[in-house]
């Protein structure tokens, strides 16, 4: 494994995008026919999408009508603790930090459930 020392920051096995380190394994994970790192690196800017989850699949979340792609390296929190995509439910209020990619796609880096939907 190659190690690169840049600005006194030791990185090993990571790709740095806008001061955000992503595991190199993400570069090899195809998502809907496109490489999310390549797509995200096209713009290299971070954006936040906040709102209610309208729909979800194993590859994306729809937050107030905006589609955000998720990958196996997307991290999740709920009630301040680690979570998974399975913990995110339709109706939950979320704050998604994503990288802008090619053709306007968004690739989620972090998903925080800020308020869980009421389950009656």
C-alpha positions in Angstrom: 0.0 0.0 0.0 1.5 3.4 -1.0 1.6 6.1 1.6 1.5 9.8 0.6 2.5 12.6 3.0 0.8 15.9 2.1 0.7 18.9 4.3 1.8 16.8 7.3 -1.2 14.6 6.8 -0.4 10.9 6.4 -2.9 9.2 4.1 -2.8 5.5 3.4 -5.4 3.8 1.2 -7.6 6.9 0.9 -8.6 9.3 -1.8 -8.9 13.0 -0.7 -11.7 15.0 -2.2 -12.2 18.6 -0.9 -10.5 17.8 2.4 -12.7 14.7 2.7 -10.9 11.4 2.8 -12.8 8.5 1.2 -11.6 4.9 1.3 -10.0 3.8 -2.0 -12.5 0.9 -2.1 -15.2 3.4 -3.0 -13.4 4.1 -6.3 -14.0 0.5 -7.4 -17.7 0.3 -6.4 -20.0 0.9 -9.4 -23.3 2.4 -8.7 -26.0 2.5 -11.5 -23.3 2.2 -14.1 -21.1 5.1 -12.9 -18.2 5.3 -10.5 -19.5 7.5 -7.6 -16.0 8.8 -6.8 -15.4 9.9 -10.4 -18.9 11.4 -10.5 -18.3 13.2 -7.2 -14.8 14.3 -8.2 -16.2 16.0 -11.3 -17.4 19.0 -9.2 -15.6 18.3 -5.9 -18.0 20.3 -3.8 -20.0 19.4 -0.8 -23.7 20.2 -0.4 -26.3 19.6 2.3 -29.8 18.3 1.6 -32.2 18.5 4.5 -35.8 17.4 4.7 -38.2 14.5 4.9 -37.4 11.1 3.3 -40.0 10.6 0.6 -38.7 7.2 -0.6 -35.7 5.0 -0.3 -34.1 2.1 -2.0 -30.9 0.2 -1.5 -29.1 2.7 -3.8 -30.7 6.1 -3.0 -32.8 8.3 -0.8 -35.4 10.8 -2.0 -35.3 13.8 0.3 -38.1 16.3 -0.4 -38.0 15.2 -4.0 -34.2 15.4 -4.4 -32.5 12.1 -5.2 -29.3 11.3 -3.3 -27.3 8.2 -4.2 -26.0 6.1 -1.3 -23.0 3.8 -1.3 -21.5 1.1 1.0 -19.2 3.9 2.4 -22.1 6.3 3.3 -22.2 6.7 7.1 -25.5 7.0 9.0 -26.4 8.3 12.5 -29.7 8.2 14.3 -30.3 9.5 17.9 -26.5 10.3 18.1 -25.5 6.7 17.5 -24.2 4.8 14.5 -26.9 3.5 12.2 -27.4 1.8 8.8 -29.6 2.6 5.8 -32.1 0.1 7.2 -32.6 2.5 10.1 -33.6 5.3 7.8 -37.4 5.2 7.2 -39.8 7.0 4.9 -41.0 10.1 6.8 -37.8 10.6 8.8 -36.3 14.1 8.8 -32.7 13.9 7.7 -29.6 16.0 7.0 -27.5 14.6 4.1 -24.0 15.7 3.4 -23.2 14.8 -0.2 -20.7 15.4 -2.9 -21.9 16.9 -6.2 -21.1 14.7 -9.1 -21.3 14.6 -12.9 -24.6 15.6 -14.5 -25.8 17.0 -11.1 -25.9 13.7 -9.2 -25.4 13.8 -5.5 -23.5 11.0 -3.7 -24.2 10.9 0.1 -21.2 10.9 2.4 -23.2 11.2 5.7 -26.9 10.8 6.5 -28.1 12.1 9.9 -31.6 11.2 11.0 -32.6 14.4 12.8 -36.1 13.4 13.7 -37.6 10.0 13.3 -41.1 9.6 11.8 -43.8 8.7 14.3 -44.8 5.1 14.1 -48.4 4.6 15.3 
